């Protein structure tokens, strides 16, 4: 997701209660937290749908034995969240 100031952040779609557009898109979480984002309601819903579909696809690949875990470099190249440093790196 993208805040109005341009800051990108990851949102746990399992905590989304509802998404409203008036005219800004507001994402309401189950704990009462609200986020105003630049994406449209439809874009938020597509992202949630794709995320959940990717979980099902990964589970299917794991069940069939065809799943290949991404290398650390591949995962970091696409990561929106910086991994917490290991104890020896701190």
Helices and strands as residue ranges (DSSP letters): G 13-15, E 16-21, E 25-29, E 34-37, H 41-64, H 72-78, G 87-89
